[in-house]
Amino acid sequence: MENILIIGGGLMGSSVAWQLSDAGEKVVLIEQQGEHYTSGSSYGDARISRSLGPKKDVFSFVHNRTVEEVGKLIRFLNANSPKKKHKMEDVYTTSPVSYLYHKSQYEDVRKLRFKKQRRDYRSGSGDSAFRKFGMTLPDDYILVREYRKHSGTLNPRVLIQKLRLGIEKKGSQIKYNRKATHLTKKQGFYEVEILNTKTNKSKVIRAKKVIVAAGAYTVGVLAEIAPYFKKLITPKRVSLSYFKISEKRWQQLSKTEIQRILDALPMFYQDGKMYFSMIEKIEKSGSPVFKVGGHMMRRNIIDLDSIWEEKPRKKEVKWAKKQFRKHLEMLEIYIKKKDIEYVEGYNCVYAVSNTKIPFVTHIFDQDGVLDKDIIVVSGMSGVGAKGCLGYGVLAADLLLGKGETNATYRKAVRAFGNPLVRLYTKRKKANRLF
Ligand SMILES: Cc1cc2nc3c(=O)[nH]c(=O)nc-3n(C[C@H](O)[C@H](O)[C@H](O)COP(=O)(O)OP(=O)(O)OC[C@H]3O[C@@H](n4cnc5c(N)ncnc54)[C@H](O)[C@@H]3O)c2cc1C
């Protein structure tokens, strides 16, 4: 009998596994992919890392907590490896983060102005945006730029590698090529059928406690034990396009222009299709590869397993290129269409919750009774990465029956456990779910 089994080894499963292992628990983490992470919401080299928000914002809280916890992980790894080669900079690339708001969203911008963050961000529109950021904005837009330590991007690939190292150094186990195919509850324990995706052989194991962190596959994993999750979580596809400025044109840019591009990324529009762009990586030649997408250009998925192989639609790539050019034009940098080269593109998938707020929650069993031995960490949509270790802390505490007293922590527990609160208070609605 295993003590704690974690299903899914993306950013969330790895974060919870690390937090539990750090708390002295021995866990078994199973991941359906091989050691090399090739598909999942956490795939890639860059995610926007940002903490700007209104007072007591739970998303700022999980981001800040993640920065803190990555620091602890790095210290642990260095204390336990002779070369002490781990650094925060392996995970975080610090740079300003820009947010473009429409003037109709002025109330949202106003709420950002609270004491602690005021010194970490600046905002401007019209001429003031040009003076402050060298950006020519459309008349009805406001630019907000956050700049604090570890705002910018975080690298999920590197963070997962470090979490795995930490988990194993603490004596917990990670098993690759293991897919949970059935999860059921028996008398006081869980039974999980696990398929070895290499040998095609299945085995049943038992566990006292379970964490489900299967990303877009969460609904399938919970199909037998909590089928109502299909009404709470929906997998969505977001297409990503990668561009380069042609080598010749890149060389023609002045140092000031290059700096202006670097300062203007990552960018995240707060209205419309919610265009975002960031530097995915810098090539050996020194020129960057830009990742571009639209947060609200989410599409439904027919077949979750094959979606990774499908290429983005032509019109999605065209839209991304157009927005990227417009973005550069706001910096007074004019690049011809032919000089923006398409490097590659693919569909990335994430799980979106019905409330658009992630879940770190227990489940109700088939009789409508709260089952405290299982936690679901999912529905992270496009905001999970920056807060992964924060969600990890909340999930580990929830499973171990621990908690912290500070107000924002408690607010986060309530916010991410929200479906439960609603189910408790609206029994009628709950009954419809079963
Ligand atoms: C296009 C895109 C852009 C994003 N941009 C940002 C951003 O800028 N900033 C930000 O903070 N966040 C961003 N995110 C969100 C963030 O990347 C995700 O929220 C996060 O990676 C989710 O991690 P996860 O562990 O829940 O899911 P995953 O990484 O998908 O992990 C789930 C894992 O479970 C495994 N699994 C599934 N089923 C089983 C099974 N039955 N048995 C065993 N293993 C199983 C899968 O193989 C997978 O490895 C973005 C996401 C996408 C897709």
The ligand as a Tripos MOL2 file, in Angstrom:
@<TRIPOS>MOLECULE
LIG
   53    58     1     0     0
SMALL
NO_CHARGES

@<TRIPOS>ATOM
      1 C1         -0.2790   28.0830  -24.4260 C.3       1 LIG1
      2 C2         -0.1240   28.2400  -22.9550 C.ar      1 LIG1
      3 C3          0.4040   29.4070  -22.4450 C.ar      1 LIG1
      4 C4          0.5190   29.5720  -21.0670 C.ar      1 LIG1
      5 N1          1.0780   30.7180  -20.5770 N.ar      1 LIG1
      6 C5          1.2470   30.8530  -19.2490 C.ar      1 LIG1
      7 C6          1.8990   31.9810  -18.7230 C.ar      1 LIG1
      8 O1          2.3470   32.8370  -19.4670 O.2       1 LIG1
      9 N2          2.0430   32.0940  -17.3730 N.ar      1 LIG1
     10 C7          1.5640   31.1420  -16.5360 C.ar      1 LIG1
     11 O2          1.7010   31.2970  -15.3260 O.2       1 LIG1
     12 N3          0.9600   30.0260  -17.0170 N.ar      1 LIG1
     13 C8          0.7850   29.8640  -18.3360 C.ar      1 LIG1
     14 N4          0.2050   28.7470  -18.8380 N.ar      1 LIG1
     15 C9         -0.3760   27.7890  -17.9070 C.3       1 LIG1
     16 C10         0.5620   26.7740  -17.3460 C.3       1 LIG1
     17 O3          1.5390   26.3980  -18.2790 O.3       1 LIG1
     18 C11        -0.2860   25.5960  -16.9080 C.3       1 LIG1
     19 O4         -1.2960   26.0700  -16.0420 O.3       1 LIG1
     20 C12         0.5220   24.5560  -16.1770 C.3       1 LIG1
     21 O5          1.6140   24.1430  -16.9480 O.3       1 LIG1
     22 C13        -0.3900   23.3920  -15.8460 C.3       1 LIG1
     23 O6          0.3700   22.3340  -15.3090 O.3       1 LIG1
     24 P1         -0.3250   20.9680  -14.9480 P.3       1 LIG1
     25 O7          0.6480   20.1940  -14.1710 O.co2     1 LIG1
     26 O8         -1.6780   21.2270  -14.3730 O.co2     1 LIG1
     27 O9         -0.6250   20.2810  -16.3520 O.3       1 LIG1
     28 P2          0.3550   19.4110  -17.2800 P.3       1 LIG1
     29 O10         1.6310   20.0810  -17.4680 O.co2     1 LIG1
     30 O11        -0.4220   19.0650  -18.4900 O.co2     1 LIG1
     31 O12         0.6100   18.1310  -16.4100 O.3       1 LIG1
     32 C14        -0.2750   17.0560  -16.3140 C.3       1 LIG1
     33 C15         0.5600   15.8070  -16.4500 C.3       1 LIG1
     34 O13        -0.2430   14.6860  -16.1550 O.3       1 LIG1
     35 C16         0.1420   13.6360  -17.0170 C.3       1 LIG1
     36 N5         -1.0050   12.7270  -17.0750 N.ar      1 LIG1
     37 C17        -2.2150   12.9790  -17.6180 C.ar      1 LIG1
     38 N6         -3.0190   11.9140  -17.4490 N.ar      1 LIG1
     39 C18        -2.3110   10.9810  -16.7890 C.ar      1 LIG1
     40 C19        -2.6130    9.6690  -16.3420 C.ar      1 LIG1
     41 N7         -3.8160    9.1040  -16.5430 N.pl3     1 LIG1
     42 N8         -1.6410    8.9710  -15.6750 N.ar      1 LIG1
     43 C20        -0.4090    9.5390  -15.4700 C.ar      1 LIG1
     44 N9         -0.0660   10.7730  -15.9100 N.ar      1 LIG1
     45 C21        -1.0200   11.4920  -16.5380 C.ar      1 LIG1
     46 C22         0.4350   14.3500  -18.3210 C.3       1 LIG1
     47 O14         1.2720   13.5710  -19.1600 O.3       1 LIG1
     48 C23         1.1020   15.6220  -17.8520 C.3       1 LIG1
     49 O15         2.5000   15.4990  -17.7740 O.3       1 LIG1
     50 C24         0.0840   28.5420  -20.2020 C.ar      1 LIG1
     51 C25        -0.4150   27.3600  -20.7260 C.ar      1 LIG1
     52 C26        -0.5230   27.1960  -22.0880 C.ar      1 LIG1
     53 C27        -1.0500   25.8910  -22.6020 C.3       1 LIG1
@<TRIPOS>BOND
     1     1     2 1
     2     2     3 ar
     3     2    52 ar
     4     3     4 ar
     5     4     5 ar
     6     4    50 ar
     7     5     6 ar
     8     6     7 ar
     9     6    13 1
    10     7     8 2
    11     7     9 ar
    12     9    10 ar
    13    10    11 2
    14    10    12 ar
    15    12    13 ar
    16    13    14 ar
    17    14    15 1
    18    14    50 ar
    19    15    16 1
    20    16    17 1
    21    16    18 1
    22    18    19 1
    23    18    20 1
    24    20    21 1
    25    20    22 1
    26    22    23 1
    27    23    24 1
    28    24    25 2
    29    24    26 1
    30    24    27 1
    31    27    28 1
    32    28    29 2
    33    28    30 1
    34    28    31 1
    35    31    32 1
    36    32    33 1
    37    33    34 1
    38    33    48 1
    39    34    35 1
    40    35    36 1
    41    35    46 1
    42    36    37 ar
    43    36    45 ar
    44    37    38 ar
    45    38    39 ar
    46    39    40 ar
    47    39    45 ar
    48    40    41 1
    49    40    42 ar
    50    42    43 ar
    51    43    44 ar
    52    44    45 ar
    53    46    47 1
    54    46    48 1
    55    48    49 1
    56    50    51 ar
    57    51    52 ar
    58    52    53 1
@<TRIPOS>SUBSTRUCTURE
     1 LIG1         1 GROUP 0 **** ****
